[in-house]
Amino acid sequence: MSTIPAIAGAPAATHGAGAAERAAEGVAARVGRALEAVFEAVAETAAETEALLTRVAAEGRRPATADLAALRPGLHLRLSRTELVSGVGFIAEPGLLSDVPAWLEWWQSTGEGDVRPLLLDLDPGRSAYANYTHWDWFALPRDTGRRAVAGPYVDYLCSDEYSLTLSAPVEVAGRFAGVAAADVYLRHFETAVLPLLRELPGPAYLVNARGRVAVSADPAHLAGSLTRGPDFAAVLERARPAARGEVRLVPCRPVPLVLVMGAGLGSAASGEAAREVASSAPSAT
């Protein structure tokens, strides 16, 4: 994976409430564009998986792991062309496949630029990761029918990297079949967006729908911590800026992150403790 350049067009320092709001909305738009490229890779994976599973169903049989091998050329292509993506694939709903109880058709890039599969032991009698359905990257798309940003988490299984997972539901004939997802190393995402956050006239950070901090230029809210107070999911649902006292909440449309700018919001966890909380839930890999 190459070094990720900062997003061009960081706003110049401005003064006044109106200018600050415009700057925040500009940064939120740039963050949205940065992650939308990753969500495009997720959407392509979802579309290919849905088409594959539909063809298998038309043959009058259940899919098997061998069928999912047809996804690999597309997964390899997305890893090579999308800079922020470090891993990508399809995670099956348990019981979907005929030959295994659970499965991740997952591929990831190495530091040398190679692409390799993730091979996990998902035996429920041996593996702590056999039931992955309660993690946010799987549960949020399943329960809401919408795409999600989960994390950051420490990916102990593959890279020991702090990562974000972007995911979207895969449905066949109206039934949930699993999720398409992509991992983004947090350090790459920080390289892209921290310069923008630091140009804003107040402390700023990004949170997901559950209030977990994804990236922060505010020392009071570290990456991985949880922010109390606002209903961030509602802000994303309304898709327009909101205020809570002196704090400005700006959705990073079209991706499910909220830019928080200002002071005064509480943090449920901070510092090393926050990272311990975040690291207890693995990413899609």
Backbone as CSV, one residue per row, in Angstrom:
resi,resn,N_x,N_y,N_z,CA_x,CA_y,CA_z,C_x,C_y,C_z
1,MET,0.852,-1.188,0.000,0.000,0.000,0.000,0.882,1.230,0.000
2,SER,0.643,2.113,-0.936,1.448,3.319,-1.027,1.043,4.324,0.023
3,THR,1.922,5.304,0.241,1.596,6.373,1.167,0.415,7.152,0.632
4,ILE,-0.550,7.488,1.506,-1.766,8.149,1.074,-1.593,9.648,1.172
5,PRO,-1.746,10.401,0.089,-1.586,11.846,0.149,-2.744,12.503,0.859
6,ALA,-2.495,13.647,1.466,-3.575,14.421,2.075,-4.526,14.900,0.991
7,ILE,-5.788,15.070,1.363,-6.792,15.523,0.418,-6.518,16.971,0.066
8,ALA,-6.526,17.265,-1.212,-6.263,18.630,-1.649,-7.415,19.544,-1.272
9,GLY,-7.091,20.807,-1.136,-8.135,21.792,-0.940,-8.489,22.058,0.487
10,ALA,-7.585,21.859,1.450,-7.890,22.143,2.843,-8.236,23.609,2.980
11,PRO,-9.273,23.951,3.795,-9.720,25.327,3.891,-8.726,26.178,4.653
12,ALA,-8.609,27.432,4.265,-7.779,28.365,5.007,-8.470,28.731,6.308
13,ALA,-7.684,29.147,7.314,-8.260,29.546,8.582,-9.213,30.709,8.371
14,THR,-10.397,30.660,8.997,-11.404,31.688,8.849,-11.873,32.117,10.206
15,HIS,-12.603,33.229,10.278,-13.082,33.765,11.533,-14.571,34.048,11.416
16,GLY,-15.266,33.983,12.572,-16.683,34.263,12.590,-17.496,33.001,12.489
17,ALA,-18.715,33.040,13.096,-19.553,31.846,13.141,-19.922,31.359,11.754
18,GLY,-20.324,32.288,10.859,-20.714,31.870,9.524,-19.566,31.250,8.762
19,ALA,-18.390,31.857,8.858,-17.221,31.316,8.171,-16.839,29.962,8.740
20,ALA,-16.935,29.792,10.064,-16.599,28.520,10.692,-17.550,27.424,10.224
21,GLU,-18.832,27.761,10.116,-19.808,26.768,9.650,-19.533,26.375,8.204
22,ARG,-19.210,27.363,7.385,-18.899,27.042,5.984,-17.640,26.185,5.879
23,ALA,-16.641,26.504,6.719,-15.418,25.701,6.711,-15.707,24.268,7.128
24,ALA,-16.538,24.097,8.175,-16.880,22.751,8.642,-17.618,21.972,7.569
25,GLU,-18.539,22.616,6.886,-19.290,21.929,5.840,-18.379,21.566,4.665
26,GLY,-17.394,22.424,4.376,-16.445,22.104,3.321,-15.576,20.915,3.669
27,VAL,-15.114,20.857,4.918,-14.307,19.723,5.365,-15.139,18.442,5.347
28,ALA,-16.372,18.524,5.833,-17.239,17.338,5.844,-17.445,16.806,4.433
29,ALA,-17.602,17.702,3.465,-17.779,17.267,2.077,-16.537,16.563,1.558
30,ARG,-15.354,17.080,1.909,-14.104,16.458,1.454,-13.899,15.092,2.098
31,VAL,-14.239,14.978,3.382,-14.149,13.676,4.045,-15.088,12.688,3.365
32,GLY,-16.295,13.147,3.061,-17.252,12.283,2.376,-16.727,11.785,1.047
33,ARG,-16.094,12.667,0.293,-15.551,12.251,-1.001,-14.407,11.250,-0.836
34,ALA,-13.596,11.444,0.208,-12.468,10.528,0.426,-12.944,9.112,0.679
35,LEU,-13.965,8.955,1.517,-14.451,7.619,1.848,-15.434,7.075,0.823
36,GLU,-16.018,7.948,0.019,-16.960,7.454,-0.988,-16.268,6.541,-1.983
37,ALA,-14.986,6.791,-2.258,-14.251,5.898,-3.153,-14.168,4.491,-2.567
38,VAL,-14.031,4.392,-1.258,-14.011,3.081,-0.600,-15.395,2.450,-0.670
39,PHE,-16.433,3.247,-0.423,-17.786,2.704,-0.500,-18.144,2.268,-1.922
40,GLU,-17.542,2.901,-2.932,-17.757,2.432,-4.300,-17.216,1.021,-4.470
41,ALA,-16.064,0.741,-3.861,-15.513,-0.617,-3.913,-16.430,-1.590,-3.187
42,VAL,-16.982,-1.158,-2.057,-17.929,-2.000,-1.320,-19.183,-2.256,-2.159
43,ALA,-19.691,-1.210,-2.814,-20.904,-1.355,-3.622,-20.673,-2.298,-4.793
44,GLU,-19.506,-2.207,-5.428,-19.192,-3.118,-6.530,-19.130,-4.559,-6.047
45,THR,-18.543,-4.771,-4.874,-18.477,-6.117,-4.303,-19.871,-6.637,-3.996
46,ALA,-20.718,-5.778,-3.434,-22.091,-6.182,-3.117,-22.851,-6.557,-4.392
47,ALA,-22.711,-5.738,-5.442,-23.435,-6.009,-6.682,-22.977,-7.322,-7.320
48,GLU,-21.658,-7.558,-7.343,-21.154,-8.806,-7.917,-21.619,-10.015,-7.108
49,THR,-21.639,-9.860,-5.777,-22.056,-10.977,-4.925,-23.538,-11.263,-5.110
50,GLU,-24.344,-10.219,-5.155,-25.780,-10.415,-5.364,-26.054,-11.098,-6.695
51,ALA,-25.347,-10.680,-7.746,-25.535,-11.304,-9.054,-25.124,-12.775,-9.028
52,LEU,-24.019,-13.076,-8.366,-23.549,-14.462,-8.266,-24.550,-15.332,-7.511
53,LEU,-25.003,-14.853,-6.364,-25.936,-15.640,-5.555,-27.284,-15.812,-6.267
54,THR,-27.677,-14.821,-7.039,-28.921,-14.938,-7.802,-28.799,-16.011,-8.869
55,ARG,-27.648,-16.072,-9.551,-27.432,-17.115,-10.562,-27.451,-18.502,-9.934
56,VAL,-26.821,-18.638,-8.771,-26.798,-19.941,-8.104,-28.217,-20.347,-7.700
57,ALA,-28.980,-19.396,-7.168,-30.365,-19.705,-6.772,-31.198,-20.134,-7.973
58,ALA,-30.935,-19.536,-9.138,-31.680,-19.901,-10.349,-31.391,-21.327,-10.786
59,GLU,-30.243,-21.865,-10.338,-29.903,-23.260,-10.639,-30.571,-24.228,-9.672
60,GLY,-31.308,-23.700,-8.706,-32.042,-24.538,-7.769,-31.188,-25.153,-6.683
61,ARG,-30.102,-24.485,-6.305,-29.235,-25.019,-5.261,-28.739,-23.902,-4.355
62,ARG,-28.179,-24.298,-3.223,-27.569,-23.339,-2.307,-26.126,-23.064,-2.736
63,PRO,-25.633,-21.865,-2.478,-24.243,-21.572,-2.831,-23.270,-22.297,-1.910
64,ALA,-22.055,-22.464,-2.401,-20.970,-23.061,-1.620,-19.746,-22.159,-1.716
65,THR,-18.749,-22.453,-0.898,-17.544,-21.620,-0.903,-16.884,-21.595,-2.283
66,ALA,-16.967,-22.694,-3.025,-16.359,-22.738,-4.354,-16.989,-21.716,-5.289
67,ASP,-18.267,-21.445,-5.114,-18.928,-20.448,-5.955,-18.345,-19.054,-5.732
68,LEU,-17.974,-18.759,-4.494,-17.484,-17.421,-4.166,-16.123,-17.121,-4.782
69,ALA,-15.434,-18.157,-5.280,-14.155,-17.927,-5.948,-14.320,-17.017,-7.164
70,ALA,-15.527,-16.976,-7.731,-15.772,-16.114,-8.891,-15.656,-14.636,-8.545
71,LEU,-15.701,-14.302,-7.258,-15.577,-12.911,-6.833,-14.126,-12.425,-6.826
72,ARG,-13.184,-13.323,-6.848,-11.791,-12.964,-6.577,-11.178,-11.992,-7.582
73,PRO,-11.399,-12.131,-8.880,-10.807,-11.139,-9.798,-11.237,-9.711,-9.466
74,GLY,-12.501,-9.514,-9.164,-12.975,-8.184,-8.819,-12.400,-7.680,-7.508
75,LEU,-12.271,-8.562,-6.524,-11.697,-8.167,-5.242,-10.239,-7.757,-5.415
76,HIS,-9.496,-8.512,-6.206,-8.084,-8.187,-6.451,-7.961,-6.824,-7.145
77,LEU,-8.850,-6.584,-8.099,-8.821,-5.313,-8.819,-9.068,-4.137,-7.871
78,ARG,-10.032,-4.282,-6.987,-10.348,-3.178,-6.057,-9.206,-2.915,-5.081
79,LEU,-8.524,-3.965,-4.675,-7.371,-3.772,-3.795,-6.256,-3.009,-4.502
80,SER,-6.085,-3.256,-5.779,-4.980,-2.636,-6.507,-5.274,-1.197,-6.908
81,ARG,-6.539,-0.846,-7.076,-6.844,0.477,-7.636,-7.353,1.486,-6.611
82,THR,-7.764,1.035,-5.423,-8.344,1.943,-4.435,-7.337,2.136,-3.314
83,GLU,-6.715,3.311,-3.249,-5.577,3.520,-2.368,-5.887,3.252,-0.897
84,LEU,-7.008,3.695,-0.415,-7.294,3.565,1.014,-7.658,2.146,1.428
85,VAL,-8.017,1.289,0.479,-8.510,-0.058,0.814,-7.339,-0.994,1.101
86,SER,-7.352,-1.607,2.297,-6.321,-2.585,2.660,-6.850,-4.012,2.641
87,GLY,-8.170,-4.178,2.677,-8.790,-5.495,2.610,-10.211,-5.341,2.104
88,VAL,-10.712,-6.345,1.394,-12.055,-6.245,0.825,-12.624,-7.640,0.635
89,GLY,-13.957,-7.759,0.742,-14.552,-9.064,0.521,-16.011,-9.142,0.895
90,PHE,-16.492,-10.376,0.941,-17.882,-10.695,1.280,-17.892,-11.580,2.508
91,ILE,-18.745,-11.240,3.475,-18.892,-12.026,4.709,-20.303,-12.596,4.717
92,ALA,-20.414,-13.925,4.682,-21.703,-14.586,4.519,-22.497,-14.635,5.810
93,GLU,-23.810,-14.509,5.665,-24.706,-14.773,6.770,-24.558,-16.253,7.148
94,PRO,-24.344,-16.566,8.437,-24.246,-17.977,8.826,-25.449,-18.781,8.334
95,GLY,-25.163,-19.939,7.743,-26.208,-20.785,7.194,-26.467,-20.566,5.717
96,LEU,-25.865,-19.525,5.129,-26.094,-19.260,3.709,-25.479,-20.339,2.830
97,LEU,-24.262,-20.771,3.166,-23.517,-21.689,2.312,-23.786,-23.134,2.692
98,SER,-23.691,-24.005,1.709,-24.047,-25.409,1.924,-22.943,-26.228,2.553
99,ASP,-21.683,-25.767,2.453,-20.576,-26.609,2.882,-19.879,-26.147,4.150
100,VAL,-20.154,-24.935,4.618,-19.550,-24.430,5.853,-20.598,-23.616,6.612
101,PRO,-20.506,-23.557,7.945,-21.499,-22.774,8.701,-21.304,-21.276,8.568
102,ALA,-20.081,-20.812,8.326,-19.791,-19.386,8.203,-18.574,-19.219,7.293
103,TRP,-18.461,-18.012,6.670,-17.365,-17.854,5.712,-17.082,-16.381,5.442
104,LEU,-15.779,-16.054,5.301,-15.338,-14.752,4.829,-14.553,-14.966,3.544
105,GLU,-15.072,-14.505,2.439,-14.320,-14.480,1.185,-13.575,-13.147,1.174
106,TRP,-12.387,-13.153,1.796,-11.695,-11.902,2.109,-10.270,-11.923,1.577
107,TRP,-9.898,-10.815,0.933,-8.549,-10.669,0.389,-7.963,-9.355,0.868
108,GLN,-6.639,-9.348,1.064,-5.993,-8.153,1.604,-4.642,-7.945,0.943
109,SER,-4.194,-6.694,0.967,-2.895,-6.359,0.381,-1.816,-6.460,1.450
110,THR,-0.615,-6.746,1.017,0.528,-6.827,1.917,1.388,-5.578,1.752
111,GLY,2.349,-5.413,2.649,3.256,-4.286,2.550,4.102,-4.307,1.293
112,GLU,4.241,-5.477,0.698,5.031,-5.605,-0.536,4.185,-5.410,-1.781
113,GLY,2.893,-5.130,-1.599,2.018,-4.910,-2.742,1.355,-6.163,-3.262
114,ASP,1.570,-7.308,-2.606,0.924,-8.540,-3.022,-0.505,-8.599,-2.474
115,VAL,-1.281,-9.524,-3.010,-2.647,-9.762,-2.552,-2.732,-11.188,-2.040
116,ARG,-3.295,-11.362,-0.837,-3.388,-12.717,-0.282,-4.733,-12.918,0.382
117,PRO,-5.187,-14.168,0.456,-6.477,-14.438,1.096,-6.349,-14.478,2.606
118,LEU,-7.438,-14.207,3.274,-7.520,-14.394,4.715,-8.089,-15.785,4.961
119,LEU,-7.348,-16.609,5.682,-7.773,-17.971,5.978,-8.003,-18.079,7.476
120,LEU,-9.267,-18.145,7.869,-9.631,-18.157,9.277,-10.187,-19.505,9.684
121,ASP,-9.928,-19.868,10.918,-10.581,-21.024,11.528,-11.895,-20.535,12.123
122,LEU,-13.011,-20.901,11.490,-14.329,-20.465,11.960,-15.110,-21.607,12.602
123,ASP,-14.377,-22.630,13.052,-15.023,-23.725,13.766,-15.550,-23.194,15.093
124,PRO,-16.869,-23.266,15.336,-17.419,-22.712,16.575,-16.899,-23.393,17.833
125,GLY,-16.344,-24.583,17.691,-15.795,-25.261,18.846,-14.408,-24.796,19.226
126,ARG,-13.727,-24.068,18.300,-12.352,-23.656,18.557,-12.122,-22.154,18.449
127,SER,-12.893,-21.492,17.601,-12.580,-20.111,17.250,-13.476,-19.107,17.973
128,ALA,-12.848,-18.078,18.525,-13.615,-16.999,19.158,-14.293,-16.121,18.123
129,TYR,-13.926,-16.249,16.853,-14.471,-15.409,15.801,-15.496,-16.126,14.936
130,ALA,-15.922,-17.319,15.371,-16.889,-18.072,14.583,-18.213,-17.337,14.464
131,ASN,-18.613,-16.632,15.522,-19.841,-15.839,15.467,-19.472,-14.370,15.326
132,TYR,-19.448,-13.916,14.093,-19.077,-12.524,13.817,-20.296,-11.627,13.640
133,THR,-21.490,-12.167,13.837,-22.693,-11.432,13.462,-23.043,-10.295,14.412
134,HIS,-22.401,-10.226,15.599,-22.735,-9.145,16.529,-21.810,-7.949,16.397
135,TRP,-20.755,-8.040,15.581,-19.874,-6.899,15.403,-20.561,-5.843,14.541
136,ASP,-20.243,-4.577,14.795,-20.942,-3.476,14.131,-20.872,-3.559,12.611
137,TRP,-19.712,-3.965,12.067,-19.581,-3.980,10.613,-20.531,-4.976,9.961
138,PHE,-21.009,-5.958,10.723,-21.997,-6.908,10.207,-23.406,-6.539,10.669
139,ALA,-23.548,-6.232,11.948,-24.875,-6.011,12.528,-25.558,-4.753,12.006
140,LEU,-24.803,-3.666,11.833,-25.438,-2.426,11.395,-26.057,-2.550,10.000
141,PRO,-25.341,-3.037,8.991,-25.999,-3.216,7.687,-27.153,-4.216,7.737
142,ARG,-26.995,-5.278,8.502,-28.069,-6.274,8.606,-29.320,-5.667,9.230
143,ASP,-29.153,-4.915,10.303,-30.300,-4.428,11.070,-30.940,-3.183,10.467
144,THR,-30.147,-2.374,9.744,-30.674,-1.121,9.208,-30.915,-1.161,7.704
145,GLY,-30.294,-2.119,7.018,-30.385,-2.134,5.568,-29.553,-1.064,4.906
146,ARG,-28.645,-0.436,5.671,-27.853,0.670,5.153,-26.364,0.378,5.321
147,ARG,-25.561,1.151,4.630,-24.127,1.006,4.784,-23.665,1.640,6.090
148,ALA,-22.479,1.225,6.548,-22.012,1.630,7.874,-20.505,1.803,7.879
149,VAL,-20.036,2.626,8.823,-18.611,2.736,9.136,-18.443,2.237,10.560
150,ALA,-17.645,1.204,10.757,-17.413,0.622,12.081,-15.957,0.812,12.487
151,GLY,-15.754,1.025,13.776,-14.397,1.168,14.285,-14.066,2.598,14.620
152,PRO,-12.746,2.831,14.864,-11.618,1.944,14.584,-11.451,0.827,15.607
153,TYR,-10.902,-0.292,15.103,-10.592,-1.464,15.902,-9.145,-1.879,15.623
154,VAL,-8.560,-2.634,16.541,-7.266,-3.242,16.267,-7.502,-4.586,15.582
155,ASP,-6.931,-4.754,14.407,-7.093,-5.981,13.630,-6.017,-6.984,14.042
156,TYR,-6.275,-7.719,15.111,-5.294,-8.680,15.620,-5.126,-9.883,14.700
157,LEU,-6.150,-10.190,13.897,-6.096,-11.409,13.095,-5.110,-11.322,11.939
158,CYS,-4.954,-10.115,11.375,-4.181,-10.012,10.134,-2.965,-9.114,10.241
159,SER,-3.176,-7.889,10.700,-2.122,-6.885,10.533,-1.715,-6.182,11.813
160,ASP,-2.444,-6.387,12.900,-2.228,-5.626,14.132,-2.360,-4.119,13.881
161,GLU,-3.125,-3.759,12.873,-3.324,-2.357,12.513,-4.653,-1.854,13.075
162,TYR,-4.652,-0.597,13.487,-5.894,0.078,13.841,-6.633,0.366,12.539
163,SER,-7.887,-0.092,12.425,-8.593,-0.045,11.145,-10.030,0.420,11.296
164,LEU,-10.562,0.928,10.193,-11.986,1.168,10.026,-12.519,0.117,9.061
165,THR,-13.768,-0.296,9.254,-14.408,-1.198,8.315,-15.657,-0.532,7.761
166,LEU,-15.740,-0.422,6.444,-16.900,0.117,5.759,-17.671,-1.048,5.169
167,SER,-18.974,-1.103,5.370,-19.734,-2.269,4.946,-21.116,-1.878,4.450
168,ALA,-21.728,-2.802,3.704,-23.063,-2.600,3.148,-23.748,-3.957,3.044
169,PRO,-25.081,-3.985,3.159,-25.780,-5.273,3.098,-25.784,-5.869,1.700
170,VAL,-25.787,-7.192,1.659,-25.980,-7.944,0.418,-27.299,-8.679,0.555
171,GLU,-28.207,-8.461,-0.388,-29.536,-9.076,-0.331,-29.819,-9.799,-1.638
172,VAL,-30.519,-10.917,-1.520,-30.934,-11.696,-2.679,-32.415,-11.994,-2.537
173,ALA,-33.185,-11.565,-3.506,-34.641,-11.738,-3.473,-35.237,-11.177,-2.187
174,GLY,-34.684,-10.044,-1.743,-35.209,-9.382,-0.565,-34.765,-9.961,0.757
175,ARG,-33.900,-10.955,0.730,-33.424,-11.585,1.967,-31.952,-11.268,2.192
176,PHE,-31.604,-10.989,3.443,-30.235,-10.671,3.805,-29.342,-11.894,3.627
177,ALA,-28.213,-11.721,2.912,-27.302,-12.824,2.639,-25.923,-12.623,3.253
178,GLY,-25.649,-11.419,3.758,-24.338,-11.119,4.322,-23.981,-9.669,4.059
179,VAL,-22.695,-9.343,4.187,-22.259,-7.975,3.929,-21.045,-7.968,3.020
180,ALA,-20.975,-6.943,2.199,-19.743,-6.607,1.483,-19.024,-5.563,2.325
181,ALA,-17.704,-5.637,2.383,-16.983,-4.739,3.283,-15.586,-4.457,2.757
182,ALA,-15.004,-3.383,3.290,-13.616,-3.027,2.994,-12.997,-2.454,4.256
183,ASP,-11.732,-2.792,4.487,-10.974,-2.241,5.610,-10.099,-1.092,5.144
184,VAL,-9.967,-0.086,6.009,-9.086,1.053,5.774,-8.198,1.193,6.999
185,TYR,-6.887,1.164,6.794,-5.990,1.399,7.928,-6.214,2.811,8.455
186,LEU,-6.337,2.932,9.760,-6.595,4.237,10.357,-5.482,5.227,10.028
187,ARG,-4.226,4.760,10.010,-3.119,5.685,9.747,-3.215,6.279,8.343
188,HIS,-3.737,5.522,7.375,-3.917,6.057,6.031,-5.049,7.081,6.004
189,PHE,-6.140,6.776,6.705,-7.262,7.710,6.745,-6.859,8.994,7.471
190,GLU,-6.104,8.855,8.552,-5.634,10.040,9.269,-4.753,10.916,8.386
191,THR,-3.893,10.283,7.601,-3.037,11.048,6.701,-3.865,11.876,5.728
192,ALA,-4.987,11.303,5.305,-5.837,11.986,4.333,-6.657,13.113,4.940
193,VAL,-7.164,12.944,6.177,-8.146,13.910,6.683,-7.673,14.784,7.840
194,LEU,-6.644,14.372,8.566,-6.203,15.203,9.694,-5.789,16.617,9.279
195,PRO,-5.107,16.799,8.149,-4.792,18.176,7.763,-6.029,19.052,7.615
196,LEU,-7.129,18.473,7.151,-8.362,19.240,7.024,-8.916,19.615,8.394
197,LEU,-8.959,18.649,9.309,-9.496,18.922,10.642,-8.679,19.993,11.357
198,ARG,-7.376,19.984,11.150,-6.503,20.926,11.852,-6.613,22.347,11.313
199,GLU,-7.175,22.498,10.113,-7.369,23.837,9.571,-8.628,24.506,10.122
200,LEU,-9.501,23.740,10.755,-10.744,24.313,11.277,-10.452,25.205,12.486
201,PRO,-11.301,26.204,12.745,-11.025,27.174,13.808,-11.335,26.686,15.212
202,GLY,-11.635,25.424,15.374,-11.892,24.876,16.704,-11.547,23.402,16.719
203,PRO,-11.533,22.769,17.910,-11.259,21.329,17.986,-12.291,20.549,17.187
204,ALA,-11.845,19.529,16.477,-12.736,18.803,15.577,-12.365,17.335,15.524
205,TYR,-13.374,16.505,15.304,-13.153,15.075,15.150,-14.313,14.468,14.389
206,LEU,-14.142,13.228,13.944,-15.153,12.501,13.182,-15.660,11.324,13.995
207,VAL,-16.986,11.116,13.986,-17.575,9.984,14.698,-18.485,9.211,13.758
208,ASN,-18.702,7.927,14.092,-19.657,7.136,13.335,-21.041,7.238,13.981
209,ALA,-21.996,6.453,13.486,-23.375,6.563,13.961,-23.516,6.235,15.436
210,ARG,-22.613,5.433,15.975,-22.674,5.067,17.386,-21.890,6.026,18.276
211,GLY,-21.259,7.041,17.688,-20.495,8.008,18.463,-19.061,7.619,18.711
212,ARG,-18.562,6.578,18.043,-17.156,6.219,18.202,-16.301,7.129,17.331
213,VAL,-15.247,7.670,17.932,-14.380,8.613,17.231,-13.512,7.853,16.229
214,ALA,-13.598,8.259,14.958,-12.817,7.624,13.908,-11.463,8.296,13.732
215,VAL,-11.445,9.618,13.661,-10.224,10.410,13.536,-10.429,11.681,14.327
216,SER,-9.373,12.154,14.983,-9.542,13.333,15.832,-8.349,14.270,15.773
217,ALA,-8.671,15.569,15.725,-7.682,16.624,15.930,-7.960,17.329,17.254
218,ASP,-8.712,16.659,18.133,-9.082,17.187,19.448,-8.495,16.264,20.512
219,PRO,-7.529,16.714,21.304,-6.896,15.828,22.288,-7.854,15.322,23.355
220,ALA,-9.023,15.934,23.493,-10.008,15.473,24.473,-10.840,14.308,23.953
221,HIS,-10.744,14.006,22.670,-11.530,12.924,22.071,-10.623,12.124,21.147
222,LEU,-10.010,11.085,21.690,-9.049,10.295,20.931,-9.743,9.273,20.037
223,ALA,-9.066,8.895,18.971,-9.590,7.862,18.086,-9.884,6.600,18.881
224,GLY,-11.065,6.051,18.684,-11.483,4.851,19.399,-12.359,5.118,20.597
225,SER,-12.392,6.368,21.092,-13.221,6.679,22.251,-14.681,6.859,21.826
226,LEU,-15.570,6.827,22.796,-17.001,7.025,22.548,-17.425,8.393,23.055
227,THR,-18.222,9.083,22.262,-18.692,10.415,22.616,-20.143,10.343,23.082
228,ARG,-20.396,10.878,24.252,-21.751,10.900,24.797,-22.504,12.129,24.297
229,GLY,-23.837,12.047,24.334,-24.650,13.236,24.112,-25.521,13.161,22.883
230,PRO,-25.058,13.681,21.743,-25.927,13.780,20.568,-26.309,12.413,20.011
231,ASP,-27.447,12.405,19.306,-27.868,11.222,18.566,-27.262,11.338,17.171
232,PHE,-26.064,10.789,17.014,-25.360,10.935,15.747,-26.088,10.206,14.621
233,ALA,-26.749,9.099,14.942,-27.511,8.388,13.917,-28.633,9.271,13.369
234,ALA,-29.254,10.067,14.247,-30.319,10.972,13.803,-29.770,12.084,12.922
235,VAL,-28.570,12.574,13.247,-27.937,13.600,12.410,-27.699,13.040,11.013
236,LEU,-27.233,11.803,10.938,-27.005,11.168,9.643,-28.329,10.936,8.918
237,GLU,-29.353,10.577,9.663,-30.669,10.339,9.063,-31.228,11.616,8.440
238,ARG,-31.083,12.741,9.153,-31.610,14.010,8.639,-30.728,14.584,7.532
239,ALA,-29.446,14.195,7.538,-28.505,14.587,6.477,-28.362,16.096,6.361
240,ARG,-28.391,16.795,7.501,-28.136,18.236,7.480,-27.463,18.640,8.786
241,PRO,-26.719,19.741,8.788,-26.006,20.165,9.994,-26.953,20.437,11.156
242,ALA,-26.421,20.229,12.369,-27.186,20.491,13.582,-26.238,21.098,14.609
243,ALA,-26.808,21.627,15.684,-26.010,22.244,16.734,-26.434,21.695,18.084
244,ARG,-25.478,21.582,18.974,-25.743,21.234,20.375,-24.925,22.204,21.223
245,GLY,-25.565,23.264,21.662,-24.836,24.311,22.353,-23.841,24.947,21.399
246,GLU,-22.570,24.958,21.791,-21.525,25.535,20.950,-20.932,24.531,19.973
247,VAL,-21.440,23.311,20.005,-20.882,22.246,19.162,-21.665,22.154,17.857
248,ARG,-20.941,22.080,16.768,-21.532,21.940,15.443,-21.398,20.503,14.978
249,LEU,-22.487,19.909,14.475,-22.514,18.539,13.983,-22.838,18.579,12.495
250,VAL,-21.911,18.095,11.672,-22.072,18.192,10.225,-21.917,16.809,9.611
251,PRO,-22.959,16.269,8.993,-22.820,14.961,8.343,-21.883,15.036,7.150
252,CYS,-21.048,14.005,7.017,-20.081,13.948,5.909,-20.730,13.243,4.723
253,ARG,-21.765,13.838,4.211,-22.503,13.200,3.119,-21.594,12.912,1.924
254,PRO,-21.784,11.735,1.316,-22.835,10.751,1.543,-22.428,9.593,2.454
255,VAL,-21.307,9.692,3.175,-20.857,8.572,4.004,-21.372,8.740,5.436
256,PRO,-21.532,7.658,6.194,-22.100,7.732,7.550,-21.092,8.116,8.630
257,LEU,-20.513,9.299,8.496,-19.670,9.901,9.524,-20.174,11.310,9.796
258,VAL,-19.970,11.767,11.034,-20.365,13.118,11.427,-19.116,13.875,11.860
259,LEU,-18.943,15.088,11.339,-17.893,15.987,11.795,-18.402,16.748,13.010
260,VAL,-17.661,16.646,14.116,-18.006,17.353,15.347,-16.981,18.466,15.545
261,MET,-17.445,19.705,15.626,-16.539,20.821,15.797,-16.989,21.670,16.971
262,GLY,-16.081,21.960,17.887,-16.400,22.762,19.051,-15.930,22.075,20.306
263,ALA,-16.477,22.472,21.453,-16.075,21.924,22.748,-17.306,21.630,23.571
264,GLY,-17.118,20.829,24.627,-18.179,20.645,25.599,-18.846,19.293,25.596
265,LEU,-18.616,18.457,24.572,-19.221,17.130,24.581,-18.406,16.203,25.455
266,GLY,-19.093,15.317,26.162,-18.409,14.367,27.032,-17.883,13.187,26.255
267,SER,-16.884,12.543,26.811,-16.319,11.335,26.221,-16.465,10.202,27.199
268,ALA,-17.047,9.099,26.724,-17.281,7.964,27.607,-16.009,7.216,27.913
269,ALA,-15.008,7.337,27.059,-13.737,6.659,27.279,-12.665,7.444,26.580
270,SER,-11.483,7.510,27.147,-10.424,8.280,26.527,-9.080,7.619,26.786
271,GLY,-8.068,8.137,26.100,-6.706,7.661,26.309,-6.556,6.195,25.986
272,GLU,-5.620,5.548,26.698,-5.358,4.138,26.453,-6.570,3.288,26.755
273,ALA,-7.375,3.695,27.735,-8.580,2.930,28.054,-9.514,2.881,26.864
274,ALA,-9.618,4.000,26.135,-10.492,4.030,24.965,-10.014,3.054,23.915
275,ARG,-8.701,2.990,23.715,-8.186,2.078,22.708,-8.395,0.626,23.123
276,GLU,-8.360,0.361,24.423,-8.655,-0.985,24.872,-10.102,-1.339,24.581
277,VAL,-11.026,-0.390,24.805,-12.433,-0.627,24.494,-12.605,-0.929,23.010
278,ALA,-11.992,-0.085,22.171,-12.132,-0.263,20.735,-11.513,-1.555,20.260
279,SER,-10.377,-1.945,20.841,-9.664,-3.111,20.337,-10.344,-4.424,20.714
280,SER,-11.354,-4.379,21.557,-12.039,-5.608,21.945,-12.920,-6.149,20.845
281,ALA,-13.196,-5.331,19.827,-14.029,-5.778,18.707,-13.195,-5.751,17.440
282,PRO,-13.000,-6.908,16.767,-12.143,-6.922,15.584,-12.824,-6.312,14.387
283,SER,-12.019,-5.938,13.390,-12.577,-5.478,12.122,-13.036,-6.693,11.322
284,ALA,-13.479,-6.414,10.107,-13.940,-7.522,9.255,-12.842,-8.536,9.037
285,THR,-11.589,-8.110,9.225,-10.499,-9.078,9.116,-9.891,-9.336,10.458
